C-alpha cells in the first residue's frame, strides 16, 4: 500500500512540475493570441500614388482571418473562377499564390499561414487614378472573400 501511495505521490508531483514548468510558456503566448484576435477581420489598406496623372496607383490590402490558409486560398480560387470578368493568369496552390486580371488591371493574391487556424490574405493590384480608397478593387476583393467565408471584416482606420 505504501508503495502505491508513494508512486501516486511521485506521479502527482511530476505532473504538477510539468504543469508548473509550462505555465510561463502559456502566459508568454497570451499577448500574441490577444494581438492576433484584435487584428483579425480588420482590413488594412495602403496605396502608392501614381507616377503620372493618367497612371493607375498601386493598391494593397491585407486581412488576418481565423481560418486555415488552405481554406482561405480555396475560397479565393473559387471566387476568381466563378467571376466571368476575371481572367486567372497563374495559380500556385503550394505557395497559395494567384495572379489575375480584370480588364486592364492586374492583381496578385497570396495567403500565408500564421498558425494552423489563422492566416493572412494579401492582395496587391492597381487602382484607377480617381478611385477612393474605400472603393478600392483590392479592398472589395478582400470583403468578398470575408463574406464568402462568413467573416465580418471591416476596414481599419
ZAMARLO-206458 format. One line per field, with one value per residue (C-alpha): x, y, z; residue number from 1; residue in three letters. Coordinates in Angstrom, 1 decimal, padded with zeros to 4 digits. Last residue first. Layout:
BEGIN
east	[X, ...]
north	[Y, ...]
up	[Z, ...]
resi	[NUM, ...]
resn	[Ala, ...]
//
This chain:
BEGIN
east	[-008.9, -009.3, -011.8, -014.2, -014.4, -017.4, -016.4, -018.9, -016.2, -017.9, -018.3, -014.6, -013.6, -015.9, -014.5, -011.0, -012.0, -013.6, -010.4, -008.4, -010.8, -010.7, -014.0, -012.7, -009.5, -011.5, -010.8, -009.6, -006.3, -007.8, -006.5, -003.7, -003.2, -001.7, -003.7, -002.7, -004.7, -003.3, -004.0, -005.0, -006.1, -002.9, -000.8, 000.3, -000.3, 000.1, -002.3, -001.3, -003.1, -001.5, -003.6, -003.5, -006.0, -006.5, -009.8, -009.8, -006.5, -005.2, -002.1, -002.6, -000.5, -001.0, 002.6, 001.6, -001.6, 000.3, -002.3, -001.4, -003.1, -006.7, -009.1, -011.7, -014.9, -016.6, -016.3, -016.7, -013.0, -012.0, -014.5, -013.4, -009.7, -010.1, -012.2, -009.6, -006.9, -008.8, -009.4, -005.7, -004.7, -006.8, -009.3, -009.3, -008.6, -005.9, -006.5, -004.4, -004.9, -002.5, -003.2, -000.8, -001.9, -003.0, -001.3, -003.1, -001.9, 001.7, 003.8, 000.6, 000.3, 001.2, -001.7, -002.2, -005.2, -005.6, -008.7, -009.6, -011.0, -008.5, -006.3, -007.7, -007.6, -004.0, -003.0, -004.7, -003.0, 000.4, -000.1, -001.1, 001.9, 004.2, 001.4, 001.4, 005.2, 005.4, 002.9, 004.8, 007.1, 004.3, 002.3, 005.2, 006.1, 002.5, 002.5, 005.8, 004.4, 001.3, 003.3, 005.6, 002.6, 000.9, 004.1, 004.4, 000.8, 001.3, 004.5, 002.8, 000.0]
north	[053.3, 049.6, 048.5, 045.9, 042.1, 040.1, 036.5, 034.2, 032.8, 034.1, 037.5, 037.6, 036.7, 039.4, 042.0, 041.1, 041.6, 045.0, 046.1, 045.1, 047.0, 050.1, 051.7, 052.6, 054.0, 056.4, 055.8, 058.8, 057.3, 053.8, 051.1, 048.6, 045.4, 043.8, 041.4, 039.8, 037.2, 036.3, 033.0, 031.6, 028.1, 026.1, 029.2, 032.3, 030.5, 033.0, 033.6, 035.5, 037.4, 039.3, 041.7, 043.1, 045.7, 046.1, 044.2, 042.2, 040.3, 037.5, 036.3, 033.6, 032.5, 029.8, 028.7, 025.1, 026.1, 028.2, 029.7, 031.7, 034.1, 033.8, 036.0, 037.8, 039.4, 036.0, 035.7, 032.0, 031.2, 034.1, 033.3, 029.6, 030.4, 032.9, 030.4, 027.7, 030.1, 030.8, 027.1, 026.3, 029.1, 027.7, 030.1, 033.0, 035.6, 038.3, 040.9, 042.6, 045.2, 046.8, 049.4, 050.6, 053.8, 053.8, 056.3, 059.2, 061.8, 060.4, 058.4, 057.1, 057.2, 054.2, 052.8, 051.0, 049.2, 047.2, 045.0, 044.1, 040.5, 039.5, 042.3, 042.0, 038.2, 038.3, 040.7, 038.6, 035.4, 037.1, 038.6, 035.1, 033.2, 034.1, 033.0, 029.6, 029.3, 030.5, 027.8, 025.0, 024.3, 024.5, 022.0, 019.6, 020.1, 019.3, 016.2, 015.0, 015.7, 013.7, 010.9, 010.8, 010.9, 008.1, 006.1, 006.6, 005.7, 002.5, 001.8, 002.4, 000.0]
up	[-039.7, -040.4, -043.0, -041.6, -041.8, -040.6, -041.6, -043.3, -045.6, -048.7, -046.9, -046.0, -049.5, -050.9, -048.5, -049.5, -053.2, -052.4, -050.6, -053.7, -056.0, -054.0, -053.0, -049.5, -051.1, -053.4, -057.1, -059.1, -060.6, -061.0, -058.8, -059.5, -057.5, -054.4, -052.3, -049.1, -047.1, -043.7, -042.0, -038.6, -037.8, -038.3, -037.5, -039.4, -042.8, -045.7, -048.5, -051.6, -054.2, -057.2, -059.2, -062.7, -064.1, -067.9, -067.8, -064.6, -064.4, -062.3, -060.4, -057.7, -054.8, -052.2, -052.5, -053.0, -054.7, -057.4, -059.8, -062.8, -065.3, -064.0, -066.0, -064.0, -065.6, -065.6, -061.8, -060.8, -061.3, -059.0, -056.3, -056.2, -056.2, -053.3, -051.3, -051.9, -050.7, -047.5, -046.9, -047.5, -045.1, -042.2, -040.8, -038.2, -040.9, -040.9, -043.5, -046.1, -048.8, -051.3, -054.0, -056.7, -058.5, -062.1, -064.5, -066.1, -063.7, -063.6, -061.1, -059.4, -055.7, -053.6, -051.6, -048.3, -046.9, -043.7, -043.4, -039.8, -039.7, -037.0, -035.6, -032.0, -032.2, -033.3, -030.6, -027.9, -029.1, -029.3, -025.8, -024.4, -025.7, -022.8, -020.4, -022.0, -021.9, -018.3, -017.2, -018.9, -016.0, -013.5, -015.5, -015.7, -012.0, -011.1, -013.2, -011.7, -008.2, -008.9, -010.4, -007.3, -004.9, -006.7, -006.7, -003.0, -002.3, -004.4, -002.5, 000.9, 000.0]
resi	[157, 156, 155, 154, 153, 152, 151, 150, 149, 148, 147, 146, 145, 144, 143, 142, 141, 140, 139, 138, 137, 136, 135, 134, 133, 132, 131, 130, 129, 128, 127, 126, 125, 124, 123, 122, 121, 120, 119, 118, 117, 116, 115, 114, 113, 112, 111, 110, 109, 108, 107, 106, 105, 104, 103, 102, 101, 100, 99, 98, 97, 96, 95, 94, 93, 92, 91, 90, 89, 88, 87, 86, 85, 84, 83, 82, 81, 80, 79, 78, 77, 76, 75, 74, 73, 72, 71, 70, 69, 68, 67, 66, 65, 64, 63, 62, 61, 60, 59, 58, 57, 56, 55, 54, 53, 52, 51, 50, 49, 48, 47, 46, 45, 44, 43, 42, 41, 40, 39, 38, 37, 36, 35, 34, 33, 32, 31, 30, 29, 28, 27, 26, 25, 24, 23, 22, 21, 20, 19, 18, 17, 16, 15, 14, 13, 12, 11, 10, 9, 8, 7, 6, 5, 4, 3, 2, 1]
resn	[Unk, Unk, Unk, Unk, Unk, Unk, Unk, Unk, Unk, Unk, Unk, Unk, Unk, Unk, Unk, Unk, Unk, Unk, Unk, Unk, Unk, Unk, Unk, Unk, Unk, Unk, Unk, Unk, Unk, Unk, Unk, Unk, Unk, Unk, Unk, Unk, Unk, Unk, Unk, Unk, Unk, Unk, Unk, Unk, Unk, Unk, Unk, Unk, Unk, Unk, Unk, Unk, Unk, Unk, Unk, Unk, Unk, Unk, Unk, Unk, Unk, Unk, Unk, Unk, Unk, Unk, Unk, Unk, Unk, Unk, Unk, Unk, Unk, Unk, Unk, Unk, Unk, Unk, Unk, Unk, Unk, Unk, Unk, Unk, Unk, Unk, Unk, Unk, Unk, Unk, Unk, Unk, Unk, Unk, Unk, Unk, Unk, Unk, Unk, Unk, Unk, Unk, Unk, Unk, Unk, Unk, Unk, Unk, Unk, Unk, Unk, Unk, Unk, Unk, Unk, Unk, Unk, Unk, Unk, Unk, Unk, Unk, Unk, Unk, Unk, Unk, Unk, Unk, Unk, Unk, Unk, Unk, Unk, Unk, Unk, Unk, Unk, Unk, Unk, Unk, Unk, Unk, Unk, Unk, Unk, Unk, Unk, Unk, Unk, Unk, Unk, Unk, Unk, Unk, Unk, Unk, Unk]
//
